[in-house]
Every structure is written in C-alpha cells, then in structure tokens.
Amino acid sequence: MSSLTHTTPAPALAEPSILPTLARDIRLSALVSALAAVLIVLLIAKPETLFEQLVYSLCIGVPGFAVVDLARLRFWPVLDGHPGRWLALVGVMLLVAGPAHFTGVHLAGALLGDTVPGLAEYPSVGRLSYVAFTFLGLVTMSLLVVHRERVQGIERAHHEARLRAETIERQALQAQLRLLQAQIEPHMLFNTLANLQGLIAIDPERANGMLDQLIQYLRATLGAARSESTTLAEEFAAMDAYLGLMQVRMGARLAYRLELPPTLRRAKLPPMLLQPLVENAIVHGLEPKIEGGDVRISAEERDGLLDIRILDTGLGLGQSTHGGGGVGLATTRERLRVLYGERAGVLLAPAAPQGTLVRLTLPLETA
C-alpha cells in the first residue's frame, strides 16, 4: 500500500519583490535617524555628543523601522484610500516603538561601552518621552516612504500613459506614411501616361518604346512599393528603369549615371524614396532646358549615415517655369520625419556650375 504525502511549504518571511523595497526604505530610515540625531544635538546644545547620538539614533530607528516597514509591505502594501490599514500600521508603530527604543539603547550602549537603563527604569516620564520620540520618528519615516511610493506610482502612470500615447502616435504616423507613399505612384504614372498619350499620335515607335520601358519600371517597383522597406540596390534598379523610361521620352537630351558601392547594396531605406526627387530633377531641371542635361545618383557611407545624392545639370533652383510638384520634396521630407525624426533630412542646394543637388541623409541600416 502506497501513501502520498503532501507538504505545504512554510510561508516566506518576505516576498521576493519586498526585499529590494525594504532595503531601499531602510536607507531612507538611516537618513532620517541621522537627521534626528542632529536635531537632538541642536536641542541639547552639546555638539561634542554628535557621534554618540548618531549611534543611538541609528540603532533605535533603523531596526525599529525595518520591523514596521516589513509589516506594511507584507500585509498592507496599499494604504491610500484605506483608513483602516493606516490605523493598523499606526498600531504596529505603537507596539514597536517601546521595544525598538529599549533594544536600540542596549545595542548602542554595548557598542559605545555605556551604562544603559534597565527595563525597570522605563516607566518614567523621561524614558516614556524617548519612546514617544521614537514613535514620532517611525511615523515620519513611514510617511516619507509612502509619499515617495505615491510619487513613483504617479511617475509610472505618466510613463505608461506616455508609452501608450507614443504607440498610438506611431500607429498614426505609419498610417500617414502609407498614405504619403501611395501618393507617389499615381503622380508618376499620370505624368507618364499623359506623355504616352501624346506620343501615340505623333511618334508610335517611340510610344511603343516608352510603353516597354514603363512595363519594366512597373515590374521593378510595384513589389517594392507595397513593402515596408527596400534595399538600396532595389531602389537604384527602380531608378535605372525610371530614367530609362525618361530617356525614351527625351532622347539624346538626357544622360544619367548611377553609382552604388557594393558595400551599400543591402542598405535599407523606405521604398520609392528617390523617385519623386529624380522626377523633380527631370521635370523642373532638365525638361525645360533646351539642350537637356545629366542626372547622377550616388550613395556613400559617411559617419555611420547613408548619404544619397541626386545631382542634375538642369536649370537650377528657382529657374523652372513648370508648376506643381506638390508631392516631391515635401513628401520625401515628411516620410523621413515620420520614419526617423531628427535623424534624417533632405538638403536642397544649387550645383556648380549649374543645376541642383539634393542630398538625403538617413541612418545606415542593413537588410
């Protein structure tokens, strides 16, 4: 016949989470006890007794408060809104004040070699006043600890509320980013289709070549445009397809060059980030210029950042008569702000001897 024995473990003296809090509170009680010793020295006007008063005050206050705080943390960790728990804690302090003073005096006397009063001498006005002072010290320590916990609780609540607000803001910004990203594709496609429509009537062969390039461009970009991020190699391939499309339209008036170091091919960036900027270089810089010009797109690493440059030899800043362009530079700046905050930016500057330089700087991340 077998038997099954069930053993109930004895309750722990303190829960694991209580011990660090108790240790932190005891440090505060040591500070209050030291201040109490200084106060006593000032009241009796005997500064030469400061060391003795510190020893007595610490031996009385720290162990006594440790007992009170342990009871508070174990049985009444939440006091606000519970007057009955406050009364129970005050009762514990009344019970602890006398033994804490008695044992603390004897411990300090043993450390200092002083003669200390026995238990029979305690029922006196002088000794009872010391016990009352000990009780007031325990009350002060407990109030300070509870106030500190209340402040920390408020700070935690504010921190959690701030985290929730930041989460909601990130979600809203991601939705805004998807909306901004969606604006880019129709903008480019409408421009291309409008040009394609015009070419069909006057130059069917060029229109057919442009359509072939458009198909290649869509193949290169549609998948990436639906992703959260792409690589610099994929983005440069999309720009190669786009500029090839524009070259069919402009002929010998457009030349372009792409420079991508092999070490940056897997650098991550938002999809379709370069297209509106390259389109601006074409529409505002090179198309209005009779002889056309060049576009150069390059990338390099600089101080842990990804530095992308779009340089054109077009008319230059403020020289284009072409209207619109509402999504180009503004959309790119907004996308970078949403994704990277102050860690990214767009610089627009004149190029020498003529043209425009657009420089994007963003954190270098590898896919």
Contacts in CASP RR format, 6 or more apart in sequence:
PFRMAT RR
TARGET T0000
AUTHOR 0000-0000-0000
METHOD contacts of the structure
MODEL  1
MSSLTHTTPAPALAEPSILPTLARDIRLSALVSALAAVLIVLLIAKPETL
FEQLVYSLCIGVPGFAVVDLARLRFWPVLDGHPGRWLALVGVMLLVAGPA
HFTGVHLAGALLGDTVPGLAEYPSVGRLSYVAFTFLGLVTMSLLVVHRER
VQGIERAHHEARLRAETIERQALQAQLRLLQAQIEPHMLFNTLANLQGLI
AIDPERANGMLDQLIQYLRATLGAARSESTTLAEEFAAMDAYLGLMQVRM
GARLAYRLELPPTLRRAKLPPMLLQPLVENAIVHGLEPKIEGGDVRISAE
ERDGLLDIRILDTGLGLGQSTHGGGGVGLATTRERLRVLYGERAGVLLAP
AAPQGTLVRLTLPLETA
14 22 0 8 1.000
14 70 0 8 1.000
14 73 0 8 1.000
14 74 0 8 1.000
15 74 0 8 1.000
18 70 0 8 1.000
18 73 0 8 1.000
18 74 0 8 1.000
21 73 0 8 1.000
22 66 0 8 1.000
22 69 0 8 1.000
22 70 0 8 1.000
22 73 0 8 1.000
25 65 0 8 1.000
25 69 0 8 1.000
25 141 0 8 1.000
25 145 0 8 1.000
26 62 0 8 1.000
26 65 0 8 1.000
26 66 0 8 1.000
26 69 0 8 1.000
28 141 0 8 1.000
28 144 0 8 1.000
28 145 0 8 1.000
28 148 0 8 1.000
29 61 0 8 1.000
29 62 0 8 1.000
29 65 0 8 1.000
29 66 0 8 1.000
29 69 0 8 1.000
29 141 0 8 1.000
30 58 0 8 1.000
30 62 0 8 1.000
32 61 0 8 1.000
32 137 0 8 1.000
32 140 0 8 1.000
32 141 0 8 1.000
32 144 0 8 1.000
33 57 0 8 1.000
33 58 0 8 1.000
33 60 0 8 1.000
33 61 0 8 1.000
33 62 0 8 1.000
33 65 0 8 1.000
34 54 0 8 1.000
34 57 0 8 1.000
34 58 0 8 1.000
36 57 0 8 1.000
36 61 0 8 1.000
36 133 0 8 1.000
36 137 0 8 1.000
37 50 0 8 1.000
37 53 0 8 1.000
37 54 0 8 1.000
37 56 0 8 1.000
37 57 0 8 1.000
37 58 0 8 1.000
38 50 0 8 1.000
38 53 0 8 1.000
40 53 0 8 1.000
40 57 0 8 1.000
41 47 0 8 1.000
41 49 0 8 1.000
41 50 0 8 1.000
41 53 0 8 1.000
52 108 0 8 1.000
52 112 0 8 1.000
52 114 0 8 1.000
55 108 0 8 1.000
55 111 0 8 1.000
55 112 0 8 1.000
56 104 0 8 1.000
56 105 0 8 1.000
56 108 0 8 1.000
56 109 0 8 1.000
58 108 0 8 1.000
59 104 0 8 1.000
59 105 0 8 1.000
59 107 0 8 1.000
59 108 0 8 1.000
59 111 0 8 1.000
60 100 0 8 1.000
60 101 0 8 1.000
60 104 0 8 1.000
60 105 0 8 1.000
60 108 0 8 1.000
60 134 0 8 1.000
61 100 0 8 1.000
61 104 0 8 1.000
61 134 0 8 1.000
61 137 0 8 1.000
61 138 0 8 1.000
61 141 0 8 1.000
63 100 0 8 1.000
63 103 0 8 1.000
63 104 0 8 1.000
63 107 0 8 1.000
64 96 0 8 1.000
64 100 0 8 1.000
64 138 0 8 1.000
65 138 0 8 1.000
65 141 0 8 1.000
65 142 0 8 1.000
67 92 0 8 1.000
67 96 0 8 1.000
67 100 0 8 1.000
68 89 0 8 1.000
68 92 0 8 1.000
68 93 0 8 1.000
68 96 0 8 1.000
68 138 0 8 1.000
68 141 0 8 1.000
68 142 0 8 1.000
69 141 0 8 1.000
69 142 0 8 1.000
69 145 0 8 1.000
71 89 0 8 1.000
71 92 0 8 1.000
72 79 0 8 1.000
72 89 0 8 1.000
72 92 0 8 1.000
72 142 0 8 1.000
75 88 0 8 1.000
76 82 0 8 1.000
76 85 0 8 1.000
76 88 0 8 1.000
76 89 0 8 1.000
78 85 0 8 1.000
79 85 0 8 1.000
79 86 0 8 1.000
79 89 0 8 1.000
79 146 0 8 1.000
80 146 0 8 1.000
80 150 0 8 1.000
89 142 0 8 1.000
90 139 0 8 1.000
93 135 0 8 1.000
93 138 0 8 1.000
93 139 0 8 1.000
93 142 0 8 1.000
94 135 0 8 1.000
96 138 0 8 1.000
97 131 0 8 1.000
97 132 0 8 1.000
97 134 0 8 1.000
97 135 0 8 1.000
97 138 0 8 1.000
98 131 0 8 1.000
98 134 0 8 1.000
98 135 0 8 1.000
100 134 0 8 1.000
100 138 0 8 1.000
101 130 0 8 1.000
101 131 0 8 1.000
101 134 0 8 1.000
102 119 0 8 1.000
102 122 0 8 1.000
105 116 0 8 1.000
105 117 0 8 1.000
106 116 0 8 1.000
108 114 0 8 1.000
108 116 0 8 1.000
109 115 0 8 1.000
109 116 0 8 1.000
117 127 0 8 1.000
121 127 0 8 1.000
122 128 0 8 1.000
122 131 0 8 1.000
173 338 0 8 1.000
174 338 0 8 1.000
176 334 0 8 1.000
176 338 0 8 1.000
177 270 0 8 1.000
177 335 0 8 1.000
177 338 0 8 1.000
177 339 0 8 1.000
180 327 0 8 1.000
180 331 0 8 1.000
180 334 0 8 1.000
180 335 0 8 1.000
180 338 0 8 1.000
181 225 0 8 1.000
181 270 0 8 1.000
181 271 0 8 1.000
181 272 0 8 1.000
181 335 0 8 1.000
183 327 0 8 1.000
183 331 0 8 1.000
184 225 0 8 1.000
184 272 0 8 1.000
184 275 0 8 1.000
184 276 0 8 1.000
184 327 0 8 1.000
184 328 0 8 1.000
184 331 0 8 1.000
185 221 0 8 1.000
185 225 0 8 1.000
185 272 0 8 1.000
187 276 0 8 1.000
187 279 0 8 1.000
187 327 0 8 1.000
187 328 0 8 1.000
188 242 0 8 1.000
188 275 0 8 1.000
188 276 0 8 1.000
188 279 0 8 1.000
191 279 0 8 1.000
191 283 0 8 1.000
192 210 0 8 1.000
192 214 0 8 1.000
192 245 0 8 1.000
195 210 0 8 1.000
195 249 0 8 1.000
196 207 0 8 1.000
196 210 0 8 1.000
196 211 0 8 1.000
196 214 0 8 1.000
198 207 0 8 1.000
199 206 0 8 1.000
199 207 0 8 1.000
199 210 0 8 1.000
199 249 0 8 1.000
200 207 0 8 1.000
206 248 0 8 1.000
206 249 0 8 1.000
209 248 0 8 1.000
210 245 0 8 1.000
210 248 0 8 1.000
210 249 0 8 1.000
213 241 0 8 1.000
213 244 0 8 1.000
213 245 0 8 1.000
213 248 0 8 1.000
214 245 0 8 1.000
216 241 0 8 1.000
216 245 0 8 1.000
217 238 0 8 1.000
217 241 0 8 1.000
217 242 0 8 1.000
217 244 0 8 1.000
217 245 0 8 1.000
219 241 0 8 1.000
220 234 0 8 1.000
220 237 0 8 1.000
220 238 0 8 1.000
220 240 0 8 1.000
220 241 0 8 1.000
221 238 0 8 1.000
221 241 0 8 1.000
221 242 0 8 1.000
221 271 0 8 1.000
221 272 0 8 1.000
221 275 0 8 1.000
224 230 0 8 1.000
224 234 0 8 1.000
224 235 0 8 1.000
224 238 0 8 1.000
224 271 0 8 1.000
224 272 0 8 1.000
225 271 0 8 1.000
225 272 0 8 1.000
226 271 0 8 1.000
227 271 0 8 1.000
228 271 0 8 1.000
229 268 0 8 1.000
229 269 0 8 1.000
229 270 0 8 1.000
229 271 0 8 1.000
229 367 0 8 1.000
230 268 0 8 1.000
230 269 0 8 1.000
230 270 0 8 1.000
230 271 0 8 1.000
231 265 0 8 1.000
231 266 0 8 1.000
231 267 0 8 1.000
231 268 0 8 1.000
231 269 0 8 1.000
231 367 0 8 1.000
232 260 0 8 1.000
232 264 0 8 1.000
232 265 0 8 1.000
232 266 0 8 1.000
232 267 0 8 1.000
232 268 0 8 1.000
232 269 0 8 1.000
232 299 0 8 1.000
232 306 0 8 1.000
232 308 0 8 1.000
233 260 0 8 1.000
233 265 0 8 1.000
233 266 0 8 1.000
234 271 0 8 1.000
235 269 0 8 1.000
235 271 0 8 1.000
235 272 0 8 1.000
235 273 0 8 1.000
235 274 0 8 1.000
236 258 0 8 1.000
236 260 0 8 1.000
236 297 0 8 1.000
236 299 0 8 1.000
238 272 0 8 1.000
238 274 0 8 1.000
238 275 0 8 1.000
239 258 0 8 1.000
239 274 0 8 1.000
239 275 0 8 1.000
239 278 0 8 1.000
239 297 0 8 1.000
240 258 0 8 1.000
242 275 0 8 1.000
242 278 0 8 1.000
242 279 0 8 1.000
243 254 0 8 1.000
243 256 0 8 1.000
243 258 0 8 1.000
243 278 0 8 1.000
243 295 0 8 1.000
244 256 0 8 1.000
246 254 0 8 1.000
246 282 0 8 1.000
247 254 0 8 1.000
247 255 0 8 1.000
247 256 0 8 1.000
250 282 0 8 1.000
250 286 0 8 1.000
250 287 0 8 1.000
250 292 0 8 1.000
253 286 0 8 1.000
253 289 0 8 1.000
253 291 0 8 1.000
253 292 0 8 1.000
253 293 0 8 1.000
254 282 0 8 1.000
254 286 0 8 1.000
254 292 0 8 1.000
254 293 0 8 1.000
254 294 0 8 1.000
254 295 0 8 1.000
255 293 0 8 1.000
255 294 0 8 1.000
255 295 0 8 1.000
256 294 0 8 1.000
256 295 0 8 1.000
256 296 0 8 1.000
256 297 0 8 1.000
257 294 0 8 1.000
257 295 0 8 1.000
257 296 0 8 1.000
257 297 0 8 1.000
258 296 0 8 1.000
258 297 0 8 1.000
258 298 0 8 1.000
259 296 0 8 1.000
259 297 0 8 1.000
259 298 0 8 1.000
259 299 0 8 1.000
260 298 0 8 1.000
260 299 0 8 1.000
261 299 0 8 1.000
261 300 0 8 1.000
261 301 0 8 1.000
263 301 0 8 1.000
264 299 0 8 1.000
264 300 0 8 1.000
264 301 0 8 1.000
264 306 0 8 1.000
266 366 0 8 1.000
266 367 0 8 1.000
267 299 0 8 1.000
267 306 0 8 1.000
267 364 0 8 1.000
267 365 0 8 1.000
267 366 0 8 1.000
267 367 0 8 1.000
268 365 0 8 1.000
268 366 0 8 1.000
268 367 0 8 1.000
269 306 0 8 1.000
269 308 0 8 1.000
269 362 0 8 1.000
270 335 0 8 1.000
270 336 0 8 1.000
270 339 0 8 1.000
273 332 0 8 1.000
273 335 0 8 1.000
273 360 0 8 1.000
274 297 0 8 1.000
274 308 0 8 1.000
274 310 0 8 1.000
274 360 0 8 1.000
276 327 0 8 1.000
276 328 0 8 1.000
276 329 0 8 1.000
276 331 0 8 1.000
276 332 0 8 1.000
277 310 0 8 1.000
277 328 0 8 1.000
277 329 0 8 1.000
277 332 0 8 1.000
277 358 0 8 1.000
277 360 0 8 1.000
278 295 0 8 1.000
278 297 0 8 1.000
278 310 0 8 1.000
279 328 0 8 1.000
280 325 0 8 1.000
280 328 0 8 1.000
280 329 0 8 1.000
280 358 0 8 1.000
281 295 0 8 1.000
281 310 0 8 1.000
281 312 0 8 1.000
281 314 0 8 1.000
281 356 0 8 1.000
281 358 0 8 1.000
282 295 0 8 1.000
282 312 0 8 1.000
283 320 0 8 1.000
283 322 0 8 1.000
283 325 0 8 1.000
284 315 0 8 1.000
284 320 0 8 1.000
284 322 0 8 1.000
284 325 0 8 1.000
284 356 0 8 1.000
285 312 0 8 1.000
285 314 0 8 1.000
285 315 0 8 1.000
285 316 0 8 1.000
285 319 0 8 1.000
285 320 0 8 1.000
285 355 0 8 1.000
285 356 0 8 1.000
286 292 0 8 1.000
286 293 0 8 1.000
286 295 0 8 1.000
286 312 0 8 1.000
286 313 0 8 1.000
286 314 0 8 1.000
287 322 0 8 1.000
288 315 0 8 1.000
288 319 0 8 1.000
288 320 0 8 1.000
288 321 0 8 1.000
288 322 0 8 1.000
289 314 0 8 1.000
289 315 0 8 1.000
292 313 0 8 1.000
292 314 0 8 1.000
293 312 0 8 1.000
293 313 0 8 1.000
293 314 0 8 1.000
294 312 0 8 1.000
294 313 0 8 1.000
295 310 0 8 1.000
295 311 0 8 1.000
295 312 0 8 1.000
296 309 0 8 1.000
296 310 0 8 1.000
296 311 0 8 1.000
296 312 0 8 1.000
297 308 0 8 1.000
297 309 0 8 1.000
297 310 0 8 1.000
297 311 0 8 1.000
298 308 0 8 1.000
298 309 0 8 1.000
298 311 0 8 1.000
299 306 0 8 1.000
299 307 0 8 1.000
299 308 0 8 1.000
299 309 0 8 1.000
300 307 0 8 1.000
301 307 0 8 1.000
301 364 0 8 1.000
302 361 0 8 1.000
304 363 0 8 1.000
304 364 0 8 1.000
305 361 0 8 1.000
305 362 0 8 1.000
305 363 0 8 1.000
305 364 0 8 1.000
306 360 0 8 1.000
306 361 0 8 1.000
306 362 0 8 1.000
306 363 0 8 1.000
306 364 0 8 1.000
307 359 0 8 1.000
307 360 0 8 1.000
307 361 0 8 1.000
308 359 0 8 1.000
308 360 0 8 1.000
308 361 0 8 1.000
308 362 0 8 1.000
309 357 0 8 1.000
309 358 0 8 1.000
309 359 0 8 1.000
309 360 0 8 1.000
310 357 0 8 1.000
310 358 0 8 1.000
310 359 0 8 1.000
310 360 0 8 1.000
311 351 0 8 1.000
311 355 0 8 1.000
311 356 0 8 1.000
311 357 0 8 1.000
311 358 0 8 1.000
312 351 0 8 1.000
312 355 0 8 1.000
312 356 0 8 1.000
313 351 0 8 1.000
313 354 0 8 1.000
313 355 0 8 1.000
314 354 0 8 1.000
314 355 0 8 1.000
314 356 0 8 1.000
315 354 0 8 1.000
315 355 0 8 1.000
316 350 0 8 1.000
316 351 0 8 1.000
316 354 0 8 1.000
316 355 0 8 1.000
316 356 0 8 1.000
317 348 0 8 1.000
317 349 0 8 1.000
317 350 0 8 1.000
317 355 0 8 1.000
317 356 0 8 1.000
329 346 0 8 1.000
329 348 0 8 1.000
329 358 0 8 1.000
332 346 0 8 1.000
332 360 0 8 1.000
333 345 0 8 1.000
333 346 0 8 1.000
336 344 0 8 1.000
336 345 0 8 1.000
336 346 0 8 1.000
336 360 0 8 1.000
336 362 0 8 1.000
337 344 0 8 1.000
340 362 0 8 1.000
340 363 0 8 1.000
343 362 0 8 1.000
343 363 0 8 1.000
344 360 0 8 1.000
344 361 0 8 1.000
344 362 0 8 1.000
344 363 0 8 1.000
345 360 0 8 1.000
345 361 0 8 1.000
345 362 0 8 1.000
346 358 0 8 1.000
346 359 0 8 1.000
346 360 0 8 1.000
346 361 0 8 1.000
347 357 0 8 1.000
347 358 0 8 1.000
347 359 0 8 1.000
347 360 0 8 1.000
347 361 0 8 1.000
348 356 0 8 1.000
348 357 0 8 1.000
348 358 0 8 1.000
349 356 0 8 1.000
349 357 0 8 1.000
349 359 0 8 1.000
350 356 0 8 1.000
350 357 0 8 1.000
351 357 0 8 1.000
END
